[in-house]
């Protein structure tokens, strides 16, 4: 039998300056003043190759010892919470011993043994290969959005359920989990609340994985109903419209391990939920379960209506179906756990924290499709239009959202709007897509739409490099396209060289004129050596360019 007890807290150096040759293509690279970790990984042809863990030790060690906590802080700055990440369980245990016995310092051999179980994860993080590349920027922007939405008031808790009605309206939490296991949480993200209807898409995904889509869809439809979630209504085929409404969820309950006794069926589902969120334990809130069972006239009516219309197998016991559903909706979750579940859906059914495949690809695809079209009651269509990624809400205040191949998000705030969706949760998601390009159909290149998958300075560096190479090759057509795209032609590379410097040095008069007359660039920028475009034109003997720029200076 599942555990009905109150749950315990689950803790879960400067680069070399290139020779001054204006025709050396390497000269135009956009380089950082400080070497990145990935740059430090590079080994020259003359050096003896080193193992990656040896390179890491060399970077972070001092006097032949490495302060492991400093190394862990570097990982955490990239969103890896080693204290709540099961991939780092062994490392955390050994680290506690090192801190206690060695003051947190260790030699290379100990360091190698410490990181070897998670070496691939660490290398991916420190080389910047994780999906959210600039995690500090991303978490800062999320914090700003969170604080904005925190000030929003309005909505009401569920009055007919005393357990939900007692929830504090000021409570507000948010967590994210990327497909690489990067995590960020803020606010009341550890408060445990009954999951309610957010369990529906999880039941659907598990049933699809276990039974296949043909069998599941012979019992349940997959289209919006256009009516309330508890209506006594079936589609034209005599099936519940979709798994997100109560009738569909009850049918799903009948499909879960149907030949097993009720305790085993509940135990199986709880175990699957635990796997979806990377381990730990899920418990059922007994008072909520009892209340649901004693005040479930509507759901019992739905169950009898479904049986009357032959929506169940004949051997199914209605009481068992309802009890299973009531216990699952009374499971206690928090934002952190549900963000991992959402991250598993975003990662094609593979848990980001364990690497275990729990759901198959077809199940994930169908689940996200249903969440996108039916996940927010009668606001589903508008949410799909405005926000553009799958989500599921509950009357307990959760909004669990999935950005495929990027991350899962979960927000929690008890006050609900007239459509039974969390007021703050919906506002947060709508503001999120105004800040980041997460909408499914957002092809905008608006610089105000942040793409957290790319470091923002990398975008500017790429643009500068692209422009400089276009000038070098005399591609005036490319320059016109870049101007239309909003590129900054006054931008300079790490040596202070602009497009006008390069055009003047190359004698490209047509591009010089375009830059001055169309792009409106500064005609006299100075690079790090004190060179201006006029001086470059003079140095390389381009008299026509020199005369043109001198005329600009005179005017």
N, C-alpha and C positions, 0 to 999 in steps of 0.2 A: 504493500500500500504506500502511496506517496506520503511524504512527511508534512504533517499539518502544523508543526511547531513554528514558532516565530523564528525567522531566519536570522542567522548571525551575519555580521558584516564581512563581506568577502573582499580581501585585499588583492582583491584580484591585482722672406728675404728678397729682395728686389730682383726682377728678371734682368738678364743681360740686355744692354741697349744695342739694337742692331746697328750695323754700319749705315751711314747716311746715304743710302742709294735709293733714289725715288722710283726706280724701276724694279726694285726687289719686291716681289709680291708679298713676301713675308713681312715687309715693312708695314703693310696695311692691316695686319691682324689687330683685332681689338683684344688687348691683354689686360688682365687685372694687375694692379700694382703689387698685390700679395698673391703668392702661389696658393691655389686651391688644393684641397686634399688630393683630388684626382690628378692635378699637375705634379704633385710630389710623388705620386705613384709611378711616374714615368722614369724609366731607367735608360741611360744612354747606352749606345752600342759598345762602348769601351768599359762599362762597368760590369762587374760580376753580377748576374741576375740574383735577386733576393726573393725569398718567399714573401707573400703579401703581409703575413702577420709580423714578419721581421721589419718590413718597411713601416708598418703602423707603430711598432715599438720604437723605432728610431725617431719617428716624428714626435711622439708624445713623451718619451722618456727623458730623464735628466740624471746624469751621473750613473748610468747603467740601471736605473730603477724607474718604474713608471708608477705614477699616482693614479690608481685605477678609478677613483671617483671622478677625477678630471676627465678621463676617457668616457665614463658613463654620462657625464654632463654633456659631452659632445654629442652622444647618441640622442639624449633627451632633447637637445636643441633641434633635432630633426624630427621630433614627434614620437620617438620610441620610448615608451614608458616601461622600463625594465622591471619595475616592481609589480606591474599588472599584466605582463606579457608572458604567457606560458613558455614561449621559446627561450626565455632567459631565466627560467626557474633554477637550472643547475648553476648558471653564472652567479645569480643572486645569492644562493646558498654558500658558494665558495667565497664570494666577495665578503660576506659577513665574517667568515673565518679569517680572511686576510686582514680585514679592518681590526678585528679583535686581537690577532696575534702579531701582525706586522705593521700596524698603523696605516694600512691602506696602500703600502708600497710593495711591489713585487718585481722579481727579475724576469728576464725574457722567457725562460722555460715555464715559469708559473703563469705568465701572461698568455703564452701559447696554449697551455692546457685549459686556461680559463675561457678563452674565446673560441676554441676549436669547434664546439657544438653549434655555434651560431656565426661562424666566420662568414658564410655567404650572405647572411642578413646584414652583418656589420659592414662588409665591403660595399654592398648595394647602397646602404644608407650614406656612407662617407664619400662615395664616388658620385653622389647626387643622382642615382638612378631610380629613386622612388617617385611615385606618381605626383605627389605634391612636392615640387622641387624646392620652393622657397617657403618652408614651413613657418618660419618666424613671421614673415609678412602675412601669410594666410591666417595664422592664429591671431595676429594683431587685428586684422580686419574683421574676423569673426567676433572678437571681443567688442569691437565698436558696434557691430550690428546687434549683438546680444544686449549691450547697454541701452541702445536706442529702443529696442522692443520692450525692455524691462519697464519703461515708463508708460507703456500702453495699458490703459484700464478698460474695463468693459467685459461683458459676458457674465455668465452665471455657472456655478457648479450644478451637478445633477441633483435636483432637489428630491426626487423620488427614491434615491439611494442614500441612506444616512451615512454610509461609509465614504461615499464620494462627496456628499454635501459638506462633510466636515473638513475637507481638504482646504488648506490655506490658499486664498486667491492670489496672494503675493508670491507664491512659490513659482520659480522659473529656472529651468535647467536645460542644458544643451550639451551633447557629446557628438563627436565624429570619429569614425574609424576608416582609414583608407584601405585600399586593396593590398597595400604593403604593410599594414599593421601600424601605421602612424595614427596617433590618437591625441585628441584634445577635448577637454571637458571644462565646463564653467557653470557656476551657479549651483542649483539644487539637483545636481546630476546623480547623486548617490541615494536620493530618496526612493524607497521601494514602494511601488504602487501596483495595483492589479492591472494586468495587461489589457483586459477587455477585448474589444474587437480587433486589436492589432494581431491577435493570435490567428485570425482567419486566413490571411495569406500564407502564414507559416504552415498551417494544417494543409492548405491546398498544395503547397510545394512538396511537402512530405508525401502526401497521397499520390501526386503525379510521379514522384520518384519511385515509390514503392509499387504502384499499380499500373502506371502508364497512362498517357493522356487519353487514349481511346476509351478505356474503361471508365475513367473519372468523368469524362465528358458525356458518357452515356447516362450519367446520373445528374449532372449539373451543367447549366449553360455557361456562356462566357461573354455576356453582353450586358450593358446597363439596363436597369429596369425602368428608370424614370420615376420611381415611386419611393416611398420610405423604406428603410431597411428591415421593417418588421411587418410588411404587408402580407396578407393572405392572398398570394398571387403567384401564378406560374407562367412560363412562356408558352408559345404556341405548340411546343413539343411536350408540354406537360412536365417541365423541369423547372427548378429554381433558376432564376435568370443568371446568377453568378455566385461565386463562393464568398463574396464580401458581405452579402446580406445574411440575415439570421437564418432564413430557410436553407440557403446554400451551406451555411456553416453546420447546421444540424445534419444535413445529408453527408457532409464531409465526416462528421463524427461517426456516422454509421459505417464509413469505409475504412476507418483506422483499425488495423489488426482485428477484423470482424469476427474471427473464430476464437478469439481469446476471451477469458473472463475479464470483467471490468477493471479489477486492480491491475492486471497485466497490461491492459490497453492504456490505462493512465500512465503506468510506469514507463511504457514504451515511448509515449509522446513526451513525457518530461525528459527522458534521456535524449531524445532528438533535439528538444529545445536547448538542453545543455550543450550539445555538440555544436549547434548553430552559433552559440555565443562563446565558443572557445573553452568550455569547461565550467567548473564551479558547480553550484547546486541551485536548482530552481525549486521553490517551495510554494505551496498553495495556502492562501489566506483563508483559514477556516470560517471566520465570521462572514466574509464576503461570499464564500461558497454557500453557506447556509441561507443567507439572505437571498441570493440568486435563486436557489432552489425553492424557497418558500414564497417568492413573489414573481413566479415565472408563468403566470397564466397565459400571457401572450405567446411565449415560446412553447408551452405545452399545446396551445391551440394550433400553432404552426406545425408541431410534430404530428398531431392527429390529422391535420389537413394534408400533410405530406403522405402519411400512411394511407389515408383515404384515396389519394391519387396515385398510389402504388409507386412512390418515389424511394421506398426502402425495399431491401430484401425481406422476404416474409419472416425469416428467423430473427429479425432484429427486435430487441426489446426497447420500447420507447423510453422507459425510465433510465436505462443504461446510456442511451444516446444523450439524453438531456444532462444526466449527471456528469458524463465525460466532458461535455461542452462547458457546463457551469464551472467545473474544476479547472479546466484549461483557461477560461477567461478570468478565473480568480488567481492565476499564477502571478507571483510578485516579481516585477522587473524594475530596473532603473534605466536611466538614459544611456549609461555606459554600456550595459549589456545589450540593449536593443540597437545601439549603434554598431556593435559587433555583428549582430544578426543582419542588419542592413548592409554592413560591409561584406558579409558572406554572400548576400544576393548580388551585390555590386561586383563581386569577384567570381561570378559564374558558379556559385554553389560551393566554393572552396573557402574554408574559414581562414581569414588573413593571419590569425594568431597561432593556428596549429598546422596549417597546410593540408588539412584533411578535407577530402571531397565528401560533402554531405548530401548535396542535391545535384541531380544531373542537369545538363545544359537546357534541355527542353523544358524541364520543370521550372527553371529560373526564368527562361524566356516567357513562358505562359503566365507565370506569377507576376512578373513586372508589367506585362501587358494588361492584366486584370487590375493591378494596382493603379496603373495610369488612367484607366477608363472608369473605374468603379471604387477607388480607394477612399474617397472623401465624401461619401453620401451624395447629397444633391449638389454639392459644390465640385464634384469630380471633373466635370467638363470645363468649368471656368479655371480650375487649378491646372489642368492639363494645358489650357491655352496660355495662362499667365506664367506659370512656373516651368512646365515642360519636362518634368521627370516624375517617376512613379512614387507614390506615397500612400500610407494608410494611417488613418486617425482612429482614436478611440474616445469614448465618453469619459474616460479617466484622465484625459488631457494629453495623451501621447500623440505625436505626429512622427512616424518613422518614414524616412525618405531614402531613396536609392538613386545615386548618380552612377550609372553603369560604367565599369572600368576605372572609376575614380574613388568613390567612397560611399559610406552609409552615414546618415545623420539621424539623430533622434532628439526631439525637443519635448519638454513636458511643462505644461502650465494648466491648472485645473479649469479656469473660466472658459466656457464654451460659447460659441455664437449660436444663432438660431438654427444652424444646420448641424449642430452637435460637433463642430470642430473647434479645437483650441484656438482662441483668438490670437494669442501671442505666437503660437506655432505656425499658423498660416501667415501672419505678418512677417515672421522671420524668413520663411521660405520665399515669399514674394520679394523681399528686400535682398535676399541672397543672390537671386538671378539678375537683379539690377546692378549688383557689384561684381559678380563673377559670371563668366560665360558658360554657365551650367545648363541653360535651357537647351533641350534637345535640338532645336532648330535655330540656335543662335549662331549665325555665320558672320556676325558683326566684327569689324576690326576696330571698333571704337576703343580708343586708348583708355577710356574710363571703365571698360569691362576687363577686369583682371582675369588672366588665365594662370591659376596657381600651379599648373603643370609645368610652367616655364618660369625660370627666374626672370623678373622684370628687367633687370639690367642686361640679361642675355638678349632680350628682344631688341633693345636699343643698340647693343653691340652688333647684332646681326644686321640691323638696318644700316648702320654706319659702314660695315664691311661691304655690304651689297652695293651701296651707293659709290664707294670708292672704287670698287672693281668696275662698275658700269662706266665711271668717268675714265678710268685707265684704258678701257677698251673702246672709248668714244661712242658709247651707246646712248644717243640722244633720246631715242624712243623709250628706253628704260627710264630715263630721267623724267620724262613726261608722266609715265605711269606712277613713279614714286611721288611726284608732286601731287597727283590726284589722290594718292593713298594717304597723304598727310605726313610724309617723311619730313624730318627736320634737316634741311640742307646746311644749316649752320653748325650741326653737330660735328665734333672732332674725334679722331682716334686718340689712343693713349699718348701720342706725341704732339697732340694739338693740331694735327693736319686735317684740313677740311677738304670738301670736294673742290673748292675753288683753288686751293693750293695744288691739287693734283692736276686739274684741268690746265692751269697756267704752266706747270712744269712740263706737261705733255704737249703744249701748244694747241690745245683743242679750243679754238676761238668760239665756235658755235656753242659749245657747252659753257664756256665762260660767259657768253652773252645770255644764255638761258638762265644761268644761276643768278646773274645780277639783275636781269630785266624781268624774268618770270618768277623765279623763286625768291627774289628780294633778299639775297644773302648779304652779309657784311662784306664789302669789297676789300677790306684790309685786315683780315684776321692774322694773328701772330702765333706761330707754332713755338715749341719749346726751345728752338734754337734762334728765335728772333726773326725767322723768315716770314715774309709776306708773299702773297701771290705775285706782286710786281717783281720782287726780288727773284722769285723762282723763274718767272718768264725771262728776266734778264740773264740769269745764270745759265739757262739752257738755250739762249739765243732765239727766243720767239718774239720778234719785234712787233708783230701785229697785235699779239696779246698784251705786250707791254704798253703800246700806244693806247689801246682801248682802256686798260685799267688806269693809266695816267690821266686820260680824259675824264674818267669817272671821278678820280680824286680831285681834279681841278674844279669840276662842276659841283 
